[in-house]
Amino acid sequence: MGRIRRLVLDTLKPHDPSIIELADQLSDLDGISAINISIYEMDRKVENAKITIEGESISYEIVAELIEEMGGAIHSVDEVAAGRHIIDDAETLQD
């Protein structure tokens, strides 16, 4: 079975917990080596965050469960990289 190496998630989360706390919790999960969380929109009660996760073997189900336990929701999976190594997007004529 292939291994997920990168996930890019569009999420909605409450202000509490902070992105520092969320990143800390996510980084403790098995198979994860790096987390990047960026807030791109904020209102009175919630924040929209882009979460980029990299590692050797990421479990989407466990990541989604933790985000939900911390009060968040995944809007969409915007990128997935799987296999023996990560391939970055190549520029095409459509770009």
PEFEN-V13125 format. One record per residue. N is the residue number from 1. RES is the residue in one letter. PHI is phi in degrees with one decimal (NA if undefined). Layout:
BEGIN
{{N RES PHI} {N RES PHI}}
END
This chain:
BEGIN
{{1 M NA} {2 G -69.6} {3 R -109.1} {4 I -77.2} {5 R -109.9} {6 R -144.8} {7 L -128.9} {8 V -119.9} {9 L -117.4} {10 D -97.2} {11 T -127.7} {12 L -120.8} {13 K -140.9} {14 P -71.3} {15 H -62.0} {16 D -117.8} {17 P -81.2} {18 S -71.5} {19 I -66.2} {20 I -65.3} {21 E -65.2} {22 L -63.2} {23 A -61.9} {24 D -61.6} {25 Q -65.1} {26 L -64.6} {27 S -67.5} {28 D -80.3} {29 L -71.5} {30 D -60.0} {31 G 85.4} {32 I -107.1} {33 S -115.6} {34 A -154.1} {35 I -134.4} {36 N -135.1} {37 I -122.1} {38 S -123.9} {39 I -87.4} {40 Y -115.3} {41 E -158.6} {42 M -141.2} {43 D -131.6} {44 R -60.1} {45 K -114.6} {46 V -136.5} {47 E -129.5} {48 N -94.4} {49 A -130.3} {50 K -97.3} {51 I -114.0} {52 T -109.8} {53 I -124.4} {54 E -129.4} {55 G 176.7} {56 E -82.6} {57 S -159.6} {58 I -90.4} {59 S -96.0} {60 Y -58.0} {61 E -60.7} {62 I -68.5} {63 V -61.6} {64 A -61.3} {65 E -62.0} {66 L -64.8} {67 I -59.9} {68 E -66.2} {69 E -60.4} {70 M -91.0} {71 G 92.0} {72 G -97.7} {73 A -145.1} {74 I -91.3} {75 H -78.5} {76 S -160.2} {77 V -98.2} {78 D -92.3} {79 E -159.8} {80 V -138.1} {81 A -124.8} {82 A -141.2} {83 G 120.1} {84 R -74.2} {85 H -152.4} {86 I -90.9} {87 I -105.7} {88 D -81.2} {89 D -57.2} {90 A -96.2} {91 E -70.7} {92 T -124.0} {93 L -63.6} {94 Q -70.8} {95 D -80.5}}
END
